[in-house]
Amino acid sequence: MATIFTKIAHGEIPSYKVAESEEFYAFLDINPMVEGHTLVIPKNVENDYIFNLDDRTYLGLCAFAKKVAVAIKAAVPCKRVGVAVLGMEVPHTHIHLVPLQSEQDLDFRKEKLQLSQERFRQIADSIRSEYEKL
């Protein structure tokens, strides 16, 4: 059975797409810690632990995430983009990219933002526009 992230990557469940390649997909987290909080996943590999990925997929995912992080930093005012790999919520490898003003912005225990669909679209469009310039 496909994970929710596989269904998102294949367009079966709607998402706020930020970037996409043949192998990887990036979309806004619908329960963001801050505006621009993005998830990056392999599209066709349903592995629940990043360090179990084969080297090619692992390195490709990291390179794709780096490019997405550059786009986030250009689109969302922040000091830097933080990276977290937890993998506890969804059994599909995913990297969290979180725009940071301080280390507290990467606290998964804090209350999540509630954004309108229009705001999600604006943020996704802005990041995607920056990604396409790279």
N, C-alpha and C positions, 0 to 999 in steps of 0.2 A: 504494500500500500504506500502511495506517495505521501511524503511529508507535506505540511502546509507550505513550506518554503519552495518545494518542488512545484507545487500547484501555482504558487505566485509567479515563479520564474517562467512557467509555461503558459501564463495568461489565463489560467483556470480560476484564479481568485484575483480580484483587482488589487493594484498597489500603486504607490506613488513612485514610479520608476525614476531613478537618478542617472543610471548608466547601465549599459549592457554590451557584452561581447558574445562571441559564439559560445564561450564556456562559462561566463560569470555574469552575475546580475547584482545590481545595487538598488536598494529602495529605502524609502524613509520608514523608520520604526513607527508604528502607529501608536505606541505608548512611549513617546520620546522623553528623555531626561531634559533635553534642551532642544531648541529649534535646530534642525539640520542633522539630528541623530539618525544615522544611516546604517543599514545592515548590508553586508556584502557576502554573497554565497556562491558556491559552485552550482551551476544549473543542473548538471546531470549526475552528480555524485552525492548519494544519500549516505553520508558517513557522519556519525554524530560526534566525532572527536578529531579535531584539526590535525593532531600529530599522527593519526592513522591514515591520512591522505598519502597517496603516492607523491614522490618528489615533484614531478611535473605539475600536478594539480596544485600542490601546496605553494610552489614558487609562483605559478601563474596567478593564484588567488591573491598572494601578497603583492605582486606587481600591479594587479588590477586595483586592489584596495589602495595602494599608494597613489595611483592616478586619481581615484575618486576622492581621496583625502585632500589632494592639491586643489581639486575643484571645489570641495566644501570650504576650504580655507579662503578661496577667492570669493565665494558666494555668501558666506555667513561670517559676520564680524566675530572674530575670536582670536585668542593669542596663539593657539595651536589646535590640532585635531588629535584627540586622545584615541587610543586603540585598546579594546578589551576583547578577549576571547574567553567566554565562559562555557557556552554550550550546554547549559543545564535546562533551559526552558524548552527548546525545540530540538529533536534528535536529528539535526542537519547542521553540519559545520557552518558557522557564520561568525563574521567579524563585525564588532560594533565600532563605528567611527563616530566620535562625539566631539563637536566643537567645544572647546574649553576656554573659559576665562580664568578658572582656578581648578585645582584638583578635586574640589567638592562637586564639580559638575559631572564627575565620573562615579558618583555614588549611586549604585543601583537600588539602594534602600529608600531614596528620597521619593517624594510624590511625583508622579509623571505629569507632564503637561497635557492639557486638553485643548486641542487645536481644531479649528473649523476645517472642513474639506477644502474651502477656498485657500486658507493659509497653507495647508499641506501642499496644494497644487502650486502655489506661488514659490514655496521653498524648493520643491522638486524641480520646477521649471528653471529656477535660478541656478541650482547646482548643475543640472543637465546642460544648461547653456555654457557654463564654465568648463564642464567636462568636454564638450564638443569642440572647444577652442584648443584643447591640448593635443 
